[in-house]
Amino acid sequence: MGRKGAVLAFPSLFSGAWLALAPCWLLSAMPPGTNPQGQQNKEALKELQDFLSTWNSSAFLTESRWHFGLDRSAPLGSLRGAARRCASLRCVALHAAPAPELRRAEELGRWVVKEAAWSEVFAAWKALEMAKPRSCHVHLRRRKQSGTWPSDVSLPLRRALATQLEETFGWTPEVVRSEAEMELQVVLGEDGRILVEIPLLVQTRGLSGGLPFPGMKQVEAWVLAKALQLQPGEVVLDPMCGKGTLLCEAAIWWPEASFIGCDVEAQQLEKCLANHRYLGLTELVVHQADAATLGGLPIADSSVDKLMCAPPWDRQFEAAGGLENFYPKMLEEFSRVLRSNGTMAFLLNLPAEEALKASLAGWRTCRCPFALTHHTVGVLLLAWKVGDRSLDWCGPRSARCSPPRRAWKTWRAKERPPLKRWRKKVLPRNGRHMETPSVLDVADGKGP
């Protein structure tokens, strides 16, 4: 029986010994989103399945990721482009249940390290031209729904695995994930099996995943920044940044630009910085400042190339004196710091757009309405004074028949670069698993 057939028919046989004899790579791909039926997950799976079909293989869902076999004759590096919409690509080293009598953490740790198919991992590293590591971080999750595993098993098992890996391979344990040269991903499944994976390739641009302090939705933030056509070296300002979600998205996709965030509330700026740290983004300057007062921004005249903003609509956040009074003052300050050939991009609703346009005399504008919620029409508005702007709000021609937001999701996914090799300092831009501060922290959770 071929490897693919064995995997599909006998999933409980994913032991290290069997994997070493199989004629294919056994791999897993993490979906980009948390919703299995979400549009971006469907598109990512289709892209992956199209590639796998050329090698007479297919992917199936197990433990919240797609598992698949890939013939050894297929270049493993080709998955960098074929799986670019996935969050990461991993080598499956073990997926098996230990004997019932093995329940102590030290025993389980020895069993996992002994049974895992390390020859598969080493071969995958060689195929991708990845250097052998000197340090390792163990990331472990126990499925909360499982009654098989004791609730207090996670921490001692992580310690036991780290000790066994150091004794067997000489890999120094790292408690901080970003400092490790390799990572061992372990899932204690609901069926009593242990899944062991080693990340090989990761996507570093614009993945879904929660921030500790969420704000603007990622899709709207991405298309707003995309409309500005950010260039390396440009100074980009969000004068009312709030929690910084717009700056986060822009900094992930256009890291060569320089970003400044301002907000009148210090608490919002603290959340903004926390979000950026969570994503591993450090190049951000913030100021507590009032953007609706002339001279209120601590920024020199004509020093900003691009400005992006979601100003108050006088709903969730109140505009002092109403929109008709607030927006003219705001635009006067924006005009002061913006270069003469600069561009501004706004996220508005219809009443806010009407109030803002009344103060945009002398500015050229371009707009795109879309369904922000079931009850609210959102508007993306671009404003500039010098030159022309060739702008297609809906991206690729094939997506123009879709509602704008759905087209933006597809456009954003297609813009993702190929996956990068996993190595120190190259981590998924996915807030769910960006940091693991200490092995002393309790690690139980829903799973990676």
C-alpha positions as a Markdown table, in Angstrom:
| # | Residue | x | y | z |
|---|---|---|---|---|
| 1 | Met | 0.0 | 0.0 | 0.0 |
| 2 | Gly | 1.3 | 3.5 | -0.9 |
| 3 | Arg | 1.9 | 6.0 | 1.9 |
| 4 | Lys | -1.1 | 8.1 | 1.0 |
| 5 | Gly | -3.4 | 5.1 | 1.2 |
| 6 | Ala | -1.9 | 4.0 | 4.5 |
| 7 | Val | -2.5 | 7.5 | 5.9 |
| 8 | Leu | -6.1 | 7.7 | 4.8 |
| 9 | Ala | -7.0 | 4.2 | 5.8 |
| 10 | Phe | -5.1 | 3.9 | 9.1 |
| 11 | Pro | -4.5 | 7.3 | 10.6 |
| 12 | Ser | -3.6 | 5.6 | 14.0 |
| 13 | Leu | -0.4 | 4.3 | 12.4 |
| 14 | Phe | 1.4 | 7.6 | 12.3 |
| 15 | Ser | 4.2 | 6.3 | 14.4 |
| 16 | Gly | 7.8 | 7.2 | 13.9 |
| 17 | Ala | 8.9 | 3.7 | 12.9 |
| 18 | Trp | 6.2 | 3.5 | 10.2 |
| 19 | Leu | 6.9 | 7.0 | 9.0 |
| 20 | Ala | 10.6 | 6.2 | 8.4 |
| 21 | Leu | 9.6 | 3.3 | 6.1 |
| 22 | Ala | 7.1 | 5.3 | 4.1 |
| 23 | Pro | 7.9 | 6.5 | 0.5 |
| 24 | Cys | 6.5 | 10.0 | 1.0 |
| 25 | Trp | 6.9 | 13.0 | 3.2 |
| 26 | Leu | 4.2 | 13.3 | 5.8 |
| 27 | Leu | 3.4 | 17.0 | 6.2 |
| 28 | Ser | 0.8 | 19.3 | 7.7 |
| 29 | Ala | -0.3 | 22.8 | 6.8 |
| 30 | Met | -1.9 | 25.2 | 9.2 |
| 31 | Pro | -5.0 | 27.0 | 7.8 |
| 32 | Pro | -4.8 | 30.8 | 7.7 |
| 33 | Gly | -8.0 | 31.3 | 9.7 |
| 34 | Thr | -9.7 | 29.9 | 12.7 |
| 35 | Asn | -13.1 | 29.3 | 10.9 |
| 36 | Pro | -12.8 | 25.9 | 9.0 |
| 37 | Gln | -15.5 | 27.1 | 6.6 |
| 38 | Gly | -14.2 | 30.6 | 6.1 |
| 39 | Gln | -13.5 | 31.9 | 2.7 |
| 40 | Gln | -9.7 | 32.3 | 3.2 |
| 41 | Asn | -9.4 | 28.7 | 4.5 |
| 42 | Lys | -11.4 | 27.4 | 1.5 |
| 43 | Glu | -9.1 | 29.3 | -1.0 |
| 44 | Ala | -6.0 | 28.2 | 0.8 |
| 45 | Leu | -7.1 | 24.5 | 0.8 |
| 46 | Lys | -8.0 | 24.7 | -2.9 |
| 47 | Glu | -4.6 | 26.1 | -3.8 |
| 48 | Leu | -2.9 | 23.3 | -1.8 |
| 49 | Gln | -5.1 | 20.6 | -3.3 |
| 50 | Asp | -4.5 | 21.8 | -6.8 |
| 51 | Phe | -0.8 | 21.3 | -6.2 |
| 52 | Leu | -1.2 | 17.9 | -4.5 |
| 53 | Ser | -3.4 | 16.6 | -7.3 |
| 54 | Thr | -0.4 | 16.7 | -9.6 |
| 55 | Trp | 1.4 | 14.3 | -7.3 |
| 56 | Asn | -1.6 | 12.0 | -6.8 |
| 57 | Ser | -2.2 | 13.2 | -3.3 |
| 58 | Ser | -4.7 | 15.1 | -1.3 |
| 59 | Ala | -5.0 | 16.8 | 2.1 |
| 60 | Phe | -7.4 | 15.9 | 4.9 |
| 61 | Leu | -8.3 | 17.7 | 8.2 |
| 62 | Thr | -7.0 | 16.3 | 11.5 |
| 63 | Glu | -6.3 | 18.2 | 14.7 |
| 64 | Ser | -7.3 | 21.5 | 13.1 |
| 65 | Arg | -4.7 | 21.3 | 10.3 |
| 66 | Trp | -4.4 | 19.7 | 6.9 |
| 67 | His | -2.4 | 16.5 | 6.7 |
| 68 | Phe | -1.0 | 15.2 | 3.4 |
| 69 | Gly | 1.6 | 12.9 | 2.0 |
| 70 | Leu | 4.0 | 14.1 | -0.7 |
| 71 | Asp | 6.1 | 11.9 | -2.9 |
| 72 | Arg | 9.8 | 12.1 | -2.2 |
| 73 | Ser | 10.4 | 12.9 | -5.9 |
| 74 | Ala | 8.5 | 16.2 | -5.5 |
| 75 | Pro | 10.8 | 19.1 | -4.6 |
| 76 | Leu | 9.8 | 20.0 | -1.1 |
| 77 | Gly | 10.7 | 23.7 | -1.8 |
| 78 | Ser | 7.9 | 23.9 | -4.3 |
| 79 | Leu | 5.5 | 24.1 | -1.4 |
| 80 | Arg | 6.8 | 27.6 | -0.6 |
| 81 | Gly | 4.7 | 28.9 | -3.4 |
| 82 | Ala | 2.0 | 26.2 | -3.6 |
| 83 | Ala | 1.1 | 26.7 | 0.1 |
| 84 | Arg | 1.6 | 30.4 | 0.4 |
| 85 | Arg | -1.9 | 31.0 | 1.7 |
| 86 | Cys | -1.3 | 28.7 | 4.7 |
| 87 | Ala | 0.1 | 29.9 | 8.0 |
| 88 | Ser | 2.9 | 27.3 | 8.1 |
| 89 | Leu | 4.1 | 24.0 | 6.8 |
| 90 | Arg | 5.3 | 21.3 | 9.2 |
| 91 | Cys | 6.9 | 17.9 | 9.1 |
| 92 | Val | 4.9 | 15.3 | 11.1 |
| 93 | Ala | 7.3 | 13.3 | 13.2 |
| 94 | Leu | 4.8 | 11.4 | 15.3 |
| 95 | His | 1.0 | 10.9 | 15.5 |
| 96 | Ala | 0.4 | 7.9 | 17.8 |
| 97 | Ala | -0.9 | 6.9 | 21.2 |
| 98 | Pro | 1.5 | 5.8 | 23.9 |
| 99 | Ala | 0.9 | 2.6 | 25.9 |
| 100 | Pro | -1.7 | 3.1 | 28.7 |
| 101 | Glu | 0.9 | 2.6 | 31.4 |
| 102 | Leu | 3.0 | 5.5 | 30.1 |
| 103 | Arg | 1.5 | 8.4 | 32.0 |
| 104 | Arg | 4.3 | 10.0 | 33.9 |
| 105 | Ala | 5.8 | 13.0 | 32.2 |
| 106 | Glu | 9.4 | 11.6 | 32.2 |
| 107 | Glu | 8.2 | 8.4 | 30.6 |
| 108 | Leu | 6.1 | 10.2 | 28.0 |
| 109 | Gly | 9.0 | 12.4 | 27.1 |
| 110 | Arg | 11.4 | 9.5 | 26.6 |
| 111 | Trp | 8.8 | 7.7 | 24.5 |
| 112 | Val | 8.1 | 10.7 | 22.2 |
| 113 | Val | 11.8 | 11.4 | 21.5 |
| 114 | Lys | 12.4 | 7.7 | 20.9 |
| 115 | Glu | 9.4 | 7.1 | 18.6 |
| 116 | Ala | 9.5 | 10.3 | 16.5 |
| 117 | Ala | 10.8 | 10.0 | 13.0 |
| 118 | Trp | 13.8 | 12.2 | 13.3 |
| 119 | Ser | 15.3 | 10.9 | 10.1 |
| 120 | Glu | 12.3 | 12.4 | 8.3 |
| 121 | Val | 12.9 | 15.7 | 10.0 |
| 122 | Phe | 16.6 | 15.7 | 9.2 |
| 123 | Ala | 15.9 | 14.8 | 5.5 |
| 124 | Ala | 13.4 | 17.7 | 5.3 |
| 125 | Trp | 15.9 | 20.1 | 6.7 |
| 126 | Lys | 18.4 | 18.9 | 4.1 |
| 127 | Ala | 15.9 | 19.2 | 1.2 |
| 128 | Leu | 15.2 | 22.8 | 2.2 |
| 129 | Glu | 18.8 | 23.6 | 2.9 |
| 130 | Met | 18.2 | 24.4 | 6.5 |
| 131 | Ala | 21.1 | 24.2 | 9.0 |
| 132 | Lys | 20.8 | 21.8 | 11.9 |
| 133 | Pro | 19.8 | 23.7 | 15.0 |
| 134 | Arg | 21.6 | 24.2 | 18.3 |
| 135 | Ser | 18.6 | 25.2 | 20.4 |
| 136 | Cys | 15.0 | 24.2 | 20.7 |
| 137 | His | 11.7 | 25.5 | 22.1 |
| 138 | Val | 9.0 | 23.1 | 23.0 |
| 139 | His | 5.4 | 24.4 | 22.4 |
| 140 | Leu | 2.7 | 22.1 | 23.8 |
| 141 | Arg | -1.1 | 22.2 | 23.9 |
| 142 | Arg | -3.5 | 19.8 | 25.5 |
| 143 | Arg | -7.0 | 19.7 | 24.0 |
| 144 | Lys | -9.3 | 21.0 | 26.7 |
| 145 | Gln | -12.1 | 18.7 | 25.5 |
| 146 | Ser | -10.0 | 15.7 | 26.1 |
| 147 | Gly | -10.5 | 13.7 | 29.3 |
| 148 | Thr | -7.6 | 11.4 | 28.4 |
| 149 | Trp | -4.8 | 13.7 | 29.6 |
| 150 | Pro | -4.5 | 15.1 | 33.2 |
| 151 | Ser | -5.0 | 18.8 | 33.4 |
| 152 | Asp | -1.6 | 19.2 | 35.0 |
| 153 | Val | 0.4 | 17.2 | 32.4 |
| 154 | Ser | 1.5 | 20.1 | 30.1 |
| 155 | Leu | 4.2 | 21.8 | 32.1 |
| 156 | Pro | 6.1 | 18.7 | 33.3 |
| 157 | Leu | 5.9 | 17.1 | 29.8 |
| 158 | Arg | 7.3 | 20.2 | 28.2 |
| 159 | Arg | 10.2 | 20.1 | 30.7 |
| 160 | Ala | 10.7 | 16.4 | 30.1 |
| 161 | Leu | 10.8 | 16.8 | 26.3 |
| 162 | Ala | 13.2 | 19.7 | 26.5 |
| 163 | Thr | 15.5 | 17.6 | 28.7 |
| 164 | Gln | 15.3 | 14.5 | 26.5 |
| 165 | Leu | 16.0 | 16.6 | 23.3 |
| 166 | Glu | 19.1 | 18.1 | 25.0 |
| 167 | Glu | 20.4 | 14.7 | 26.1 |
| 168 | Thr | 19.7 | 13.1 | 22.7 |
| 169 | Phe | 20.7 | 15.8 | 20.2 |
| 170 | Gly | 22.4 | 18.4 | 22.3 |
| 171 | Trp | 19.8 | 21.1 | 21.6 |
| 172 | Thr | 19.8 | 23.8 | 24.2 |
| 173 | Pro | 16.3 | 24.4 | 25.6 |
| 174 | Glu | 15.0 | 27.9 | 25.0 |
| 175 | Val | 12.1 | 29.3 | 27.0 |
| 176 | Val | 11.6 | 32.2 | 24.7 |
| 177 | Arg | 10.3 | 31.0 | 21.4 |
| 178 | Ser | 11.8 | 33.7 | 19.2 |
| 179 | Glu | 15.3 | 32.8 | 20.5 |
| 180 | Ala | 15.1 | 29.1 | 19.5 |
| 181 | Glu | 16.6 | 27.8 | 16.2 |
| 182 | Met | 14.0 | 25.1 | 16.0 |
| 183 | Glu | 10.6 | 24.4 | 17.5 |
| 184 | Leu | 8.8 | 21.2 | 18.6 |
| 185 | Gln | 5.0 | 21.6 | 18.3 |
| 186 | Val | 3.2 | 19.0 | 20.4 |
| 187 | Val | -0.6 | 18.4 | 20.7 |
| 188 | Leu | -2.1 | 16.1 | 23.2 |
| 189 | Gly | -5.2 | 15.0 | 21.2 |
| 190 | Glu | -8.7 | 14.2 | 22.4 |
| 191 | Asp | -8.3 | 10.5 | 21.2 |
| 192 | Gly | -5.2 | 9.9 | 23.4 |
| 193 | Arg | -2.7 | 10.3 | 20.5 |
| 194 | Ile | 0.2 | 12.7 | 20.6 |
| 195 | Leu | 0.9 | 14.8 | 17.5 |
| 196 | Val | 4.5 | 16.0 | 17.1 |
| 197 | Glu | 5.4 | 18.5 | 14.3 |
| 198 | Ile | 8.4 | 20.5 | 13.4 |
| 199 | Pro | 7.8 | 23.8 | 11.5 |
| 200 | Leu | 9.6 | 24.0 | 8.2 |
| 201 | Leu | 8.1 | 26.9 | 6.3 |
| 202 | Val | 6.1 | 29.9 | 7.6 |
| 203 | Gln | 4.1 | 32.8 | 6.1 |
| 204 | Thr | 5.2 | 36.1 | 7.6 |
| 205 | Arg | 2.7 | 38.4 | 5.9 |
| 206 | Gly | -0.7 | 39.4 | 7.0 |
| 207 | Leu | -2.2 | 36.2 | 8.5 |
| 208 | Ser | -5.4 | 36.1 | 10.5 |
| 209 | Gly | -5.3 | 35.7 | 14.2 |
| 210 | Gly | -6.3 | 37.7 | 17.2 |
| 211 | Leu | -4.4 | 40.7 | 18.7 |
| 212 | Pro | -4.4 | 41.2 | 22.4 |
| 213 | Phe | -6.3 | 44.5 | 21.7 |
| 214 | Pro | -8.2 | 44.1 | 18.5 |
| 215 | Gly | -9.6 | 47.1 | 16.6 |
| 216 | Met | -10.1 | 47.7 | 12.9 |
| 217 | Lys | -10.6 | 44.6 | 10.9 |
| 218 | Gln | -7.6 | 43.3 | 9.0 |
| 219 | Val | -9.1 | 43.3 | 5.5 |
| 220 | Glu | -10.2 | 47.0 | 5.7 |
| 221 | Ala | -6.8 | 48.0 | 7.2 |
| 222 | Trp | -4.9 | 46.2 | 4.5 |
| 223 | Val | -6.8 | 47.7 | 1.5 |
| 224 | Leu | -6.6 | 51.2 | 3.1 |
| 225 | Ala | -2.8 | 50.9 | 3.3 |
| 226 | Lys | -2.7 | 49.2 | -0.1 |
| 227 | Ala | -4.5 | 52.2 | -1.6 |
| 228 | Leu | -1.7 | 54.5 | -0.4 |
| 229 | Gln | 0.9 | 52.5 | -2.5 |
| 230 | Leu | 3.4 | 52.7 | 0.3 |
| 231 | Gln | 7.1 | 52.9 | -0.8 |
| 232 | Pro | 10.3 | 52.1 | 1.0 |
| 233 | Gly | 11.6 | 55.0 | 3.1 |
| 234 | Glu | 8.3 | 56.8 | 3.2 |
| 235 | Val | 7.0 | 58.3 | 6.4 |
| 236 | Val | 3.5 | 57.1 | 7.2 |
| 237 | Leu | 1.4 | 58.6 | 9.9 |
| 238 | Asp | -1.8 | 57.4 | 11.6 |
| 239 | Pro | -2.7 | 60.6 | 13.6 |
| 240 | Met | -5.6 | 58.8 | 15.5 |
| 241 | Cys | -4.1 | 55.4 | 15.8 |
| 242 | Gly | -6.1 | 54.1 | 18.7 |
| 243 | Lys | -5.0 | 50.4 | 19.3 |
| 244 | Gly | -2.8 | 50.6 | 16.3 |
| 245 | Thr | -4.4 | 47.8 | 14.2 |
| 246 | Leu | -4.1 | 49.8 | 11.0 |
| 247 | Leu | -0.4 | 50.5 | 11.7 |
| 248 | Cys | 0.1 | 46.7 | 12.5 |
| 249 | Glu | -1.3 | 45.6 | 9.2 |
| 250 | Ala | 0.7 | 48.3 | 7.2 |
| 251 | Ala | 3.9 | 47.5 | 9.0 |
| 252 | Ile | 3.6 | 43.7 | 8.3 |
| 253 | Trp | 3.0 | 44.2 | 4.6 |
| 254 | Trp | 5.2 | 47.2 | 4.0 |
| 255 | Pro | 8.0 | 47.0 | 6.5 |
| 256 | Glu | 10.4 | 49.2 | 4.5 |
| 257 | Ala | 8.3 | 52.3 | 5.4 |
| 258 | Ser | 8.6 | 54.3 | 8.6 |
| 259 | Phe | 5.5 | 54.5 | 10.8 |
| 260 | Ile | 4.3 | 57.0 | 13.4 |
| 261 | Gly | 1.3 | 56.7 | 15.6 |
| 262 | Cys | -0.4 | 59.4 | 17.5 |
| 263 | Asp | -3.5 | 59.4 | 19.8 |
| 264 | Val | -4.9 | 61.8 | 22.4 |
| 265 | Glu | -5.3 | 58.9 | 25.0 |
| 266 | Ala | -2.2 | 57.4 | 26.6 |
| 267 | Gln | -4.1 | 54.2 | 27.3 |
| 268 | Gln | -4.7 | 53.6 | 23.6 |
| 269 | Leu | -1.0 | 54.1 | 22.8 |
| 270 | Glu | -0.1 | 51.5 | 25.4 |
| 271 | Lys | -2.4 | 49.0 | 23.6 |
| 272 | Cys | -1.0 | 50.1 | 20.3 |
| 273 | Leu | 2.6 | 49.3 | 21.5 |
| 274 | Ala | 1.4 | 46.0 | 23.0 |
| 275 | Asn | -0.2 | 44.9 | 19.7 |
| 276 | His | 3.1 | 45.7 | 17.9 |
| 277 | Arg | 5.2 | 43.8 | 20.4 |
| 278 | Tyr | 2.8 | 40.8 | 20.1 |
| 279 | Leu | 3.5 | 40.7 | 16.3 |
| 280 | Gly | 7.2 | 41.2 | 16.7 |
| 281 | Leu | 7.1 | 44.7 | 15.2 |
| 282 | Thr | 9.4 | 47.2 | 16.9 |
| 283 | Glu | 10.0 | 50.0 | 14.5 |
| 284 | Leu | 7.2 | 52.3 | 15.6 |
| 285 | Val | 7.3 | 55.9 | 17.0 |
| 286 | Val | 4.3 | 57.0 | 19.1 |
| 287 | His | 3.2 | 60.3 | 20.5 |
| 288 | Gln | 0.4 | 61.3 | 22.8 |
| 289 | Ala | -1.1 | 64.2 | 20.8 |
| 290 | Asp | -4.3 | 66.0 | 19.7 |
| 291 | Ala | -4.6 | 65.8 | 16.0 |
| 292 | Ala | -7.6 | 68.1 | 15.9 |
| 293 | Thr | -5.6 | 71.1 | 17.1 |
| 294 | Leu | -3.4 | 73.2 | 14.9 |
| 295 | Gly | 0.2 | 72.3 | 15.9 |
| 296 | Gly | -1.1 | 69.5 | 18.1 |
| 297 | Leu | 1.0 | 66.9 | 16.4 |
| 298 | Pro | 4.7 | 66.9 | 17.4 |
| 299 | Ile | 5.7 | 66.5 | 13.8 |
| 300 | Ala | 7.4 | 69.0 | 11.5 |
| 301 | Asp | 5.6 | 70.8 | 8.7 |
| 302 | Ser | 5.6 | 68.9 | 5.3 |
| 303 | Ser | 7.4 | 65.9 | 6.7 |
| 304 | Val | 4.8 | 63.1 | 6.2 |
| 305 | Asp | 4.5 | 61.2 | 2.8 |
| 306 | Lys | 1.3 | 59.2 | 3.5 |
| 307 | Leu | -1.4 | 59.6 | 6.1 |
| 308 | Met | -4.0 | 57.0 | 7.0 |
| 309 | Cys | -6.8 | 57.4 | 9.5 |
| 310 | Ala | -10.1 | 56.1 | 10.9 |
| 311 | Pro | -11.4 | 59.4 | 12.4 |
| 312 | Pro | -14.3 | 59.4 | 14.8 |
| 313 | Trp | -17.8 | 59.2 | 13.3 |
| 314 | Asp | -19.4 | 60.7 | 16.4 |
| 315 | Arg | -20.8 | 57.3 | 17.3 |
| 316 | Gln | -18.5 | 55.0 | 19.4 |
| 317 | Phe | -15.9 | 57.8 | 19.7 |
| 318 | Glu | -17.3 | 61.3 | 20.1 |
| 319 | Ala | -16.1 | 64.2 | 17.9 |
| 320 | Ala | -15.8 | 67.3 | 20.1 |
| 321 | Gly | -18.3 | 69.8 | 18.8 |
| 322 | Gly | -19.8 | 67.5 | 16.2 |
| 323 | Leu | -18.3 | 66.3 | 12.9 |
| 324 | Glu | -18.9 | 69.7 | 11.2 |
| 325 | Asn | -16.7 | 71.4 | 13.8 |
| 326 | Phe | -14.2 | 68.6 | 14.3 |
| 327 | Tyr | -13.2 | 67.6 | 10.8 |
| 328 | Pro | -12.1 | 71.1 | 9.5 |
| 329 | Lys | -9.7 | 71.4 | 12.5 |
| 330 | Met | -8.5 | 67.9 | 11.9 |
| 331 | Leu | -7.8 | 68.5 | 8.2 |
| 332 | Glu | -6.0 | 71.7 | 8.9 |
| 333 | Glu | -3.5 | 69.9 | 11.1 |
| 334 | Phe | -3.2 | 67.0 | 8.6 |
| 335 | Ser | -2.5 | 69.5 | 5.8 |
| 336 | Arg | 0.3 | 71.1 | 7.9 |
| 337 | Val | 2.3 | 67.9 | 8.4 |
| 338 | Leu | 1.6 | 66.3 | 4.9 |
| 339 | Arg | 3.9 | 67.0 | 2.0 |
| 340 | Ser | 2.4 | 68.9 | -1.0 |
| 341 | Asn | 2.4 | 65.6 | -3.0 |
| 342 | Gly | 1.2 | 63.5 | -0.1 |
| 343 | Thr | -1.9 | 61.3 | 0.0 |
| 344 | Met | -4.5 | 60.7 | 2.8 |
| 345 | Ala | -6.7 | 57.6 | 3.2 |
| 346 | Phe | -9.7 | 57.4 | 5.5 |
| 347 | Leu | -12.2 | 54.8 | 6.7 |
| 348 | Leu | -15.6 | 56.4 | 7.1 |
| 349 | Asn | -19.3 | 55.8 | 7.1 |
| 350 | Leu | -21.7 | 57.7 | 4.9 |
| 351 | Pro | -22.5 | 60.6 | 7.3 |
| 352 | Ala | -18.8 | 61.0 | 8.2 |
| 353 | Glu | -17.9 | 61.0 | 4.5 |
| 354 | Glu | -20.4 | 63.8 | 3.8 |
| 355 | Ala | -19.1 | 65.8 | 6.7 |
| 356 | Leu | -15.5 | 65.3 | 5.7 |
| 357 | Lys | -16.0 | 66.1 | 2.0 |
| 358 | Ala | -17.4 | 69.5 | 2.9 |
| 359 | Ser | -13.9 | 70.4 | 4.2 |
| 360 | Leu | -11.9 | 68.9 | 1.3 |
| 361 | Ala | -12.2 | 71.8 | -1.1 |
| 362 | Gly | -9.1 | 71.8 | -3.4 |
| 363 | Trp | -8.5 | 68.0 | -2.8 |
| 364 | Arg | -9.0 | 65.3 | -5.4 |
| 365 | Thr | -10.8 | 62.3 | -4.0 |
| 366 | Cys | -11.6 | 58.7 | -4.9 |
| 367 | Arg | -14.1 | 56.6 | -2.9 |
| 368 | Cys | -15.2 | 53.0 | -2.5 |
| 369 | Pro | -18.4 | 52.1 | -0.6 |
| 370 | Phe | -18.8 | 48.6 | 0.9 |
| 371 | Ala | -20.8 | 46.7 | 3.5 |
| 372 | Leu | -19.0 | 47.2 | 6.7 |
| 373 | Thr | -21.7 | 45.4 | 8.7 |
| 374 | His | -25.2 | 44.3 | 7.9 |
| 375 | His | -26.5 | 47.8 | 8.9 |
| 376 | Thr | -23.6 | 50.1 | 8.1 |
| 377 | Val | -22.2 | 51.2 | 4.7 |
| 378 | Gly | -18.5 | 51.9 | 5.1 |
| 379 | Val | -16.5 | 54.1 | 2.7 |
| 380 | Leu | -12.8 | 54.1 | 1.9 |
| 381 | Leu | -11.8 | 57.6 | 0.8 |
| 382 | Leu | -8.5 | 58.7 | -0.8 |
| 383 | Ala | -7.6 | 62.4 | -1.0 |
| 384 | Trp | -4.6 | 64.1 | -2.7 |
| 385 | Lys | -3.8 | 67.5 | -4.3 |
| 386 | Val | -1.0 | 66.9 | -6.8 |
| 387 | Gly | -1.0 | 64.5 | -9.8 |
| 388 | Asp | -3.3 | 61.6 | -10.7 |
| 389 | Arg | -4.0 | 58.4 | -8.9 |
| 390 | Ser | -4.6 | 55.2 | -10.9 |
| 391 | Leu | -6.6 | 53.1 | -8.4 |
| 392 | Asp | -8.5 | 49.9 | -8.6 |
| 393 | Trp | -10.2 | 49.4 | -5.3 |
| 394 | Cys | -11.2 | 45.8 | -6.1 |
| 395 | Gly | -7.9 | 44.4 | -7.1 |
| 396 | Pro | -7.5 | 41.6 | -9.7 |
| 397 | Arg | -10.0 | 41.8 | -12.6 |
| 398 | Ser | -11.3 | 38.2 | -11.8 |
| 399 | Ala | -12.5 | 39.4 | -8.4 |
| 400 | Arg | -14.4 | 42.6 | -9.5 |
| 401 | Cys | -17.7 | 40.8 | -9.8 |
| 402 | Ser | -17.6 | 40.0 | -6.1 |
| 403 | Pro | -18.7 | 42.4 | -3.3 |
| 404 | Pro | -15.7 | 44.6 | -2.4 |
| 405 | Arg | -14.9 | 43.0 | 0.9 |
| 406 | Arg | -14.9 | 39.5 | -0.5 |
| 407 | Ala | -12.7 | 40.7 | -3.4 |
| 408 | Trp | -10.3 | 42.3 | -1.0 |
| 409 | Lys | -9.9 | 39.1 | 0.9 |
| 410 | Thr | -9.0 | 37.2 | -2.3 |
| 411 | Trp | -6.7 | 40.0 | -3.4 |
| 412 | Arg | -4.9 | 40.1 | -0.1 |
| 413 | Ala | -4.4 | 36.4 | -0.1 |
| 414 | Lys | -3.0 | 36.4 | -3.6 |
| 415 | Glu | -0.5 | 39.1 | -2.6 |
| 416 | Arg | 1.2 | 37.0 | 0.0 |
| 417 | Pro | 4.8 | 36.1 | -0.8 |
| 418 | Pro | 6.1 | 32.5 | -0.8 |
| 419 | Leu | 6.6 | 30.8 | 2.5 |
| 420 | Lys | 10.0 | 31.4 | 4.2 |
| 421 | Arg | 12.2 | 28.8 | 5.9 |
| 422 | Trp | 11.6 | 28.6 | 9.7 |
| 423 | Arg | 14.6 | 29.9 | 11.5 |
| 424 | Lys | 15.4 | 32.2 | 14.4 |
| 425 | Lys | 13.6 | 35.5 | 14.2 |
| 426 | Val | 11.3 | 34.3 | 11.4 |
| 427 | Leu | 8.0 | 33.6 | 13.0 |
| 428 | Pro | 4.4 | 33.5 | 11.8 |
| 429 | Arg | 2.8 | 37.0 | 12.0 |
| 430 | Asn | 0.0 | 35.3 | 13.9 |
| 431 | Gly | -0.8 | 36.8 | 17.2 |
| 432 | Arg | -2.1 | 33.5 | 18.6 |
| 433 | His | 1.3 | 32.0 | 19.0 |
| 434 | Met | 3.8 | 34.8 | 18.8 |
| 435 | Glu | 5.3 | 34.4 | 22.3 |
| 436 | Thr | 5.8 | 31.7 | 24.9 |
| 437 | Pro | 7.4 | 33.6 | 27.7 |
| 438 | Ser | 8.4 | 30.8 | 30.0 |
| 439 | Val | 8.3 | 27.1 | 30.6 |
| 440 | Leu | 7.0 | 28.0 | 34.1 |
| 441 | Asp | 3.8 | 29.3 | 32.6 |
| 442 | Val | 0.8 | 27.0 | 32.4 |
| 443 | Ala | 0.5 | 25.9 | 28.7 |
| 444 | Asp | -3.0 | 24.3 | 28.5 |
| 445 | Gly | -5.1 | 25.7 | 25.7 |
| 446 | Lys | -7.3 | 24.9 | 22.8 |
| 447 | Gly | -4.3 | 24.0 | 20.6 |
| 448 | Pro | -2.1 | 25.6 | 18.0 |
